[in-house]
Amino acid sequence: MEQIYSLQRQVASRLQKMVFPLLLGLMAYPIQAQLDLPRGSQMARVTQRVGISDITIEYSRPAVNGREIWGALVPYGMNNLGFGTAAESPWRAGANENTTFSLTHDALVEGEPLPAGTYGLHMVIHPDNRATVIFSNNSGAWGSYFYDPSEDALRVEVGTTEIPHTEWLEYGFTDLSANGATASLRWEKKEIPFKVEFDTPSLTMAFIRQKLQNQEGFTRQSWEQAANYALNNGGDLDEALGWINAAISGQFFSQKDFNNLSIKAQILDAQGKTEASEAAIDEAMQLGTVFQVHGYGRQLIARGQPEQALRVFQKNAKNHKNTWPVDYGLARGYSALGDYQKALRHLKIARERAPDELNQNAIEANIAKLEAGEDIN
């Protein structure tokens, strides 16, 4: 038994000699990780899509908290912050880490080119309602302490405006359009806006060409969408015609229907090929439902083509006799051309044939408009 106790003591002694130095080593090299606790200036991210392009700003949001901001907490001009490698620094346009500005595609900022990428966003605030917005190729530094003007990708000069009090610094987007948006910093009573624009049609056309070579190109609907986008956004009409022809015939997925034939008719019309366009829409009429043809006529009115719209409504009436949508369509066609008497006559016929109260009420409202001398489109 004594031998067993002796063996246990020897094992315990050896374990102690192994573990104690390990503990000393851990004490000598403390772990560097820190707790991710709430910050005074919360992190935020805001993204705006323009066409197929994204603008993203990541930043921290300080509060005014009763402090004087402009010219005090945020000094005017460039300043020595007393830390880092920069002799003079702009404002970090937020708090904590670098505020970053990201573009998925090349853009124009205040009319100046800025390639796709991620940039450090800085600002120089001037006392005369002006600001310099700086996009730095260095997006990973902390704040503006290591700012180097040689790393600037772009500088733009903008005006600032006075706004109602905004307690927490925020970025947002306004003045949205198909091709651009205005990004703005708002804090205290100052707004600093800058315009961001993309060549959305060209970017989208390049995107379409790429996608049609991939999995998306194996469905008819993708080719129809591509042709329709090119038609309505200044694309190459010959290219659009090729795309819609592929949807109609010649490919394993091709199928002739009202939708692709009506798109083809519009492309041909845009090319000035009137006879071919009318032949295509005549063929489409034979395949379309009364509601599809009615909808196409309304599209023509919306595009400012009331004469073509009336012809479509008349063909719809011929192909789908005695159904209420055709008289509703004829009323819209005549109304678009200013012939309110004929429009009123057809609208009253449509009211008698309408199958439900909802449509009857809509027709009644349009009858009242026509009687008051107003267009119903």
C-alpha positions as CSV (number, residue, x, y, z in Angstrom):
1,M,0.0,0.0,0.0
2,E,2.8,2.4,0.9
3,Q,4.3,1.8,-2.6
4,I,1.0,2.9,-4.1
5,Y,0.9,6.1,-2.1
6,S,4.5,6.8,-3.0
7,L,3.7,6.4,-6.8
8,Q,0.7,8.8,-6.4
9,R,2.9,11.4,-4.8
10,Q,5.4,11.2,-7.6
11,V,2.7,11.6,-10.3
12,A,1.2,14.6,-8.5
13,S,4.7,16.2,-8.2
14,R,5.4,15.8,-11.9
15,L,2.0,17.3,-12.8
16,Q,2.6,20.3,-10.6
17,K,6.0,20.9,-12.3
18,M,4.2,20.8,-15.7
19,V,1.2,22.9,-14.9
20,F,2.7,25.7,-12.8
21,P,5.1,27.0,-15.5
22,L,2.2,26.9,-18.0
23,L,0.1,29.1,-15.6
24,L,3.0,31.5,-15.2
25,G,3.3,31.7,-19.0
26,L,-0.4,32.6,-19.3
27,M,0.0,35.3,-16.7
28,A,3.0,36.7,-18.5
29,Y,1.1,37.0,-21.8
30,P,-2.3,38.4,-21.1
31,I,-5.1,37.8,-23.6
32,Q,-5.6,40.8,-25.9
33,A,-9.3,40.3,-26.8
34,Q,-11.7,42.9,-25.4
35,L,-15.5,42.8,-24.8
36,D,-17.6,44.2,-27.6
37,L,-19.7,46.4,-25.3
38,P,-22.1,49.2,-26.3
39,R,-20.4,52.4,-27.6
40,G,-21.4,56.0,-27.1
41,S,-21.3,56.5,-30.9
42,Q,-23.2,53.5,-32.3
43,M,-22.1,51.9,-35.6
44,A,-24.4,52.3,-38.6
45,R,-24.7,51.3,-42.2
46,V,-26.9,52.8,-44.9
47,T,-27.2,51.6,-48.5
48,Q,-29.0,53.0,-51.5
49,R,-29.5,51.1,-54.7
50,V,-29.5,53.2,-58.0
51,G,-30.5,51.0,-60.9
52,I,-28.2,47.9,-60.4
53,S,-25.6,49.9,-58.4
54,D,-25.2,50.2,-54.6
55,I,-23.9,53.1,-52.6
56,T,-23.0,52.1,-49.0
57,I,-21.8,54.3,-46.1
58,E,-20.5,52.8,-42.9
59,Y,-20.0,55.2,-39.9
60,S,-20.3,55.8,-36.2
61,R,-23.0,58.1,-34.9
62,P,-22.0,60.6,-32.2
63,A,-24.6,62.7,-30.4
64,V,-24.6,66.5,-30.0
65,N,-25.2,66.0,-26.3
66,G,-25.4,69.8,-25.7
67,R,-22.0,70.4,-27.2
68,E,-21.0,73.1,-29.7
69,I,-20.2,71.2,-32.8
70,W,-19.1,73.3,-35.8
71,G,-15.9,75.2,-35.3
72,A,-15.5,73.7,-31.9
73,L,-15.9,69.9,-31.5
74,V,-15.4,69.7,-35.3
75,P,-12.8,72.5,-36.0
76,Y,-12.9,74.4,-39.2
77,G,-10.2,73.6,-41.8
78,M,-7.4,71.1,-41.5
79,N,-6.0,70.5,-38.0
80,N,-3.2,68.7,-36.1
81,L,-5.0,66.2,-34.0
82,G,-1.9,65.5,-31.8
83,F,-1.7,61.8,-32.6
84,G,-0.8,59.6,-35.6
85,T,1.3,60.4,-38.6
86,A,-0.7,63.2,-40.2
87,A,0.6,66.8,-39.8
88,E,-2.8,68.1,-40.7
89,S,-6.1,66.1,-40.7
90,P,-9.6,66.6,-42.0
91,W,-12.6,65.5,-39.9
92,R,-13.4,61.8,-40.0
93,A,-17.0,62.6,-41.0
94,G,-18.3,60.5,-38.1
95,A,-16.7,58.9,-35.0
96,N,-14.3,56.1,-34.1
97,E,-13.0,54.1,-37.1
98,N,-12.7,55.4,-40.6
99,T,-16.1,56.4,-42.1
100,T,-16.2,54.4,-45.4
101,F,-17.9,55.1,-48.7
102,S,-18.4,52.1,-51.1
103,L,-19.5,51.9,-54.8
104,T,-20.3,48.7,-56.6
105,H,-19.8,50.5,-60.0
106,D,-17.9,53.5,-61.4
107,A,-19.8,56.7,-60.6
108,L,-19.6,60.5,-60.8
109,V,-19.5,62.4,-57.5
110,E,-20.5,66.0,-58.0
111,G,-19.7,65.4,-61.7
112,E,-16.2,64.0,-61.1
113,P,-15.3,60.4,-61.8
114,L,-14.8,58.0,-58.9
115,P,-14.1,54.3,-59.7
116,A,-15.9,51.4,-58.0
117,G,-14.4,50.5,-54.6
118,T,-14.3,51.4,-50.9
119,Y,-12.9,54.7,-49.7
120,G,-12.2,56.5,-46.5
121,L,-14.6,59.4,-46.2
122,H,-13.3,62.6,-44.7
123,M,-14.5,66.2,-44.7
124,V,-13.0,69.7,-44.3
125,I,-15.6,72.0,-42.8
126,H,-15.3,75.7,-43.7
127,P,-17.0,78.6,-41.8
128,D,-18.7,80.0,-44.9
129,N,-21.3,77.3,-45.6
130,R,-18.8,75.2,-47.6
131,A,-17.2,71.8,-47.2
132,T,-14.6,69.7,-48.9
133,V,-15.6,66.1,-49.2
134,I,-12.5,63.8,-49.5
135,F,-12.5,60.2,-50.8
136,S,-9.3,58.5,-49.7
137,N,-7.9,55.3,-51.1
138,N,-7.0,54.4,-47.5
139,S,-10.2,53.1,-46.0
140,G,-8.7,51.0,-43.2
141,A,-7.1,53.6,-40.9
142,W,-8.5,54.8,-37.6
143,G,-10.3,58.1,-38.0
144,S,-8.2,60.8,-39.7
145,Y,-5.1,60.4,-37.6
146,F,-3.1,58.9,-40.4
147,Y,-4.6,60.9,-43.3
148,D,-2.2,61.4,-46.2
149,P,-3.3,63.7,-49.1
150,S,-1.3,61.6,-51.5
151,E,-3.8,58.9,-51.0
152,D,-6.8,61.0,-52.1
153,A,-8.9,59.5,-54.9
154,L,-11.1,62.5,-55.2
155,R,-11.9,65.8,-53.6
156,V,-15.1,67.8,-54.3
157,E,-16.3,71.1,-53.0
158,V,-20.0,71.4,-51.9
159,G,-22.3,73.8,-50.2
160,T,-23.8,73.2,-46.8
161,T,-27.3,74.0,-45.7
162,E,-29.1,74.7,-42.4
163,I,-31.6,72.1,-41.2
164,P,-33.7,71.4,-38.0
165,H,-31.7,70.0,-35.1
166,T,-30.5,66.4,-35.6
167,E,-29.2,65.0,-32.3
168,W,-27.5,61.9,-33.7
169,L,-25.2,62.2,-36.7
170,E,-26.8,60.5,-39.7
171,Y,-26.3,59.8,-43.4
172,G,-29.1,59.4,-45.8
173,F,-30.1,59.6,-49.5
174,T,-32.5,62.0,-51.2
175,D,-33.3,63.2,-54.7
176,L,-33.5,59.6,-56.0
177,S,-33.7,59.0,-59.7
178,A,-33.0,56.2,-62.2
179,N,-29.4,57.3,-62.4
180,G,-28.5,58.9,-59.1
181,A,-29.1,60.1,-55.6
182,T,-27.8,62.8,-53.2
183,A,-26.0,61.4,-50.2
184,S,-26.1,63.7,-47.2
185,L,-24.5,64.0,-43.8
186,R,-26.8,65.6,-41.2
187,W,-25.8,66.6,-37.7
188,E,-26.8,69.4,-35.3
189,K,-28.2,72.0,-37.7
190,K,-25.9,71.4,-40.7
191,E,-26.5,69.2,-43.8
192,I,-23.6,68.3,-46.2
193,P,-24.9,66.9,-49.4
194,F,-23.1,65.5,-52.4
195,K,-24.5,64.1,-55.7
196,V,-23.7,60.5,-56.8
197,E,-24.6,59.4,-60.4
198,F,-24.2,56.3,-62.4
199,D,-24.6,55.6,-66.1
200,T,-27.4,53.1,-65.3
201,P,-28.4,52.3,-68.9
202,S,-24.9,51.4,-70.0
203,L,-24.2,49.4,-66.8
204,T,-27.5,47.6,-67.1
205,M,-26.9,46.7,-70.8
206,A,-23.4,45.3,-69.9
207,F,-25.0,43.4,-67.0
208,I,-27.7,41.9,-69.4
209,R,-25.1,40.8,-71.9
210,Q,-23.2,39.0,-69.2
211,K,-26.3,37.4,-67.7
212,L,-27.6,36.1,-71.0
213,Q,-24.4,34.0,-71.2
214,N,-25.1,32.4,-67.8
215,Q,-27.9,30.4,-66.3
216,E,-30.3,33.3,-66.7
217,G,-29.9,33.0,-70.5
218,F,-31.6,29.6,-70.5
219,T,-35.1,31.1,-70.0
220,R,-37.2,32.8,-72.5
221,Q,-38.3,35.5,-70.0
222,S,-34.8,36.7,-69.6
223,W,-34.5,37.5,-73.3
224,E,-37.9,39.2,-73.2
225,Q,-36.8,41.3,-70.3
226,A,-33.5,42.2,-72.0
227,A,-35.2,43.3,-75.2
228,N,-37.9,45.3,-73.3
229,Y,-35.2,47.1,-71.2
230,A,-33.2,48.1,-74.2
231,L,-36.3,49.3,-76.0
232,N,-37.3,51.6,-73.1
233,N,-33.9,52.8,-72.0
234,G,-32.1,53.9,-75.1
235,G,-30.4,50.6,-75.9
236,D,-29.3,49.3,-79.3
237,L,-32.6,48.5,-81.1
238,D,-30.9,46.0,-83.4
239,E,-29.6,44.2,-80.4
240,A,-33.0,44.3,-78.7
241,L,-34.6,42.9,-81.9
242,G,-32.1,40.0,-81.9
243,W,-33.0,39.3,-78.3
244,I,-36.7,39.3,-78.8
245,N,-36.4,37.2,-82.0
246,A,-34.5,34.6,-79.9
247,A,-37.4,34.5,-77.4
248,I,-39.9,34.0,-80.3
249,S,-38.1,31.3,-82.3
250,G,-34.9,29.4,-82.9
251,Q,-33.9,28.4,-79.4
252,F,-34.9,25.4,-77.3
253,F,-36.8,27.8,-74.9
254,S,-38.5,29.9,-77.6
255,Q,-42.2,30.3,-77.7
256,K,-44.3,32.8,-79.6
257,D,-46.8,34.6,-77.4
258,F,-48.6,37.9,-77.0
259,N,-45.9,39.4,-74.7
260,N,-42.9,38.9,-77.0
261,L,-44.7,39.7,-80.2
262,S,-45.9,43.0,-78.7
263,I,-42.4,43.8,-77.6
264,K,-41.2,43.1,-81.1
265,A,-43.9,45.3,-82.5
266,Q,-42.7,48.2,-80.3
267,I,-39.1,47.7,-81.3
268,L,-40.0,47.7,-85.0
269,D,-42.1,50.8,-84.5
270,A,-39.1,52.5,-82.8
271,Q,-37.0,51.6,-85.8
272,G,-39.5,53.2,-88.1
273,K,-40.6,49.9,-89.6
274,T,-44.3,50.7,-89.4
275,E,-45.6,47.9,-91.7
276,A,-43.6,45.2,-89.9
277,S,-44.7,46.6,-86.5
278,E,-48.4,46.4,-87.5
279,A,-47.9,42.9,-88.8
280,A,-46.3,41.8,-85.5
281,I,-49.1,43.4,-83.3
282,D,-51.8,41.8,-85.5
283,E,-50.2,38.4,-84.9
284,A,-50.0,39.2,-81.2
285,M,-53.7,40.1,-81.1
286,Q,-54.6,36.6,-82.1
287,L,-52.7,35.1,-79.1
288,G,-53.6,37.7,-76.4
289,T,-56.4,37.6,-74.0
290,V,-58.8,40.5,-73.9
291,F,-57.1,41.9,-70.9
292,Q,-53.6,41.6,-72.3
293,V,-54.6,43.5,-75.4
294,H,-56.4,46.1,-73.3
295,G,-53.3,46.5,-71.2
296,Y,-51.1,47.0,-74.3
297,G,-53.4,49.7,-75.5
298,R,-53.1,51.5,-72.2
299,Q,-49.3,51.3,-72.4
300,L,-49.5,53.0,-75.8
301,I,-51.6,55.9,-74.3
302,A,-49.1,56.3,-71.5
303,R,-46.3,56.6,-74.1
304,G,-48.2,59.3,-75.9
305,Q,-49.4,57.2,-78.8
306,P,-53.2,57.6,-78.7
307,E,-53.8,56.8,-82.4
308,Q,-52.0,53.5,-82.2
309,A,-53.8,52.8,-78.9
310,L,-57.2,53.3,-80.5
311,R,-56.3,50.9,-83.3
312,V,-55.4,48.3,-80.7
313,F,-58.6,48.8,-78.8
314,Q,-60.6,48.5,-82.1
315,K,-58.9,45.2,-83.0
316,N,-59.6,44.0,-79.4
317,A,-63.2,44.8,-79.9
318,K,-63.2,42.8,-83.2
319,N,-61.6,39.8,-81.7
320,H,-63.5,39.7,-78.4
321,K,-67.0,40.9,-79.3
322,N,-69.5,41.8,-76.7
323,T,-67.1,41.7,-73.7
324,W,-67.1,44.6,-71.3
325,P,-63.3,45.4,-71.4
326,V,-63.4,46.1,-75.1
327,D,-65.8,49.0,-74.7
328,Y,-63.8,50.3,-71.7
329,G,-60.8,50.3,-74.0
330,L,-62.6,52.1,-76.8
331,A,-63.7,54.7,-74.3
332,R,-60.1,55.2,-73.2
333,G,-58.9,55.4,-76.8
334,Y,-61.5,58.0,-77.8
335,S,-60.9,60.0,-74.6
336,A,-57.2,60.1,-75.3
337,L,-58.0,61.7,-78.7
338,G,-60.3,64.2,-77.1
339,D,-63.6,62.6,-78.5
340,Y,-65.5,62.6,-75.2
341,Q,-68.9,61.9,-76.8
342,K,-67.8,58.6,-78.4
343,A,-65.9,57.7,-75.2
344,L,-69.0,58.3,-73.1
345,R,-71.1,56.1,-75.3
346,H,-68.7,53.2,-75.1
347,L,-68.2,53.7,-71.3
348,K,-72.0,53.4,-70.7
349,I,-72.0,50.1,-72.7
350,A,-69.1,48.9,-70.5
351,R,-71.0,49.8,-67.4
352,E,-73.9,47.6,-68.4
353,R,-71.6,44.7,-69.1
354,A,-69.3,45.0,-66.1
355,P,-69.5,41.8,-64.0
356,D,-69.0,43.3,-60.5
357,E,-69.6,46.3,-58.4
358,L,-65.9,47.3,-58.1
359,N,-65.6,47.7,-61.9
360,Q,-69.0,49.3,-62.1
361,N,-68.0,51.9,-59.6
362,A,-64.8,52.7,-61.4
363,I,-66.7,53.1,-64.7
364,E,-69.2,55.4,-62.9
365,A,-66.4,57.6,-61.7
366,N,-65.0,57.8,-65.3
367,I,-68.4,58.7,-66.7
368,A,-68.6,61.6,-64.3
369,K,-65.1,62.7,-65.5
370,L,-66.1,62.6,-69.2
371,E,-69.4,64.5,-68.4
372,A,-67.2,67.2,-66.7
373,G,-65.0,67.4,-69.8
374,E,-62.0,65.5,-68.3
375,D,-59.8,62.8,-69.9
376,I,-60.2,59.4,-68.2
377,N,-56.6,58.3,-68.8
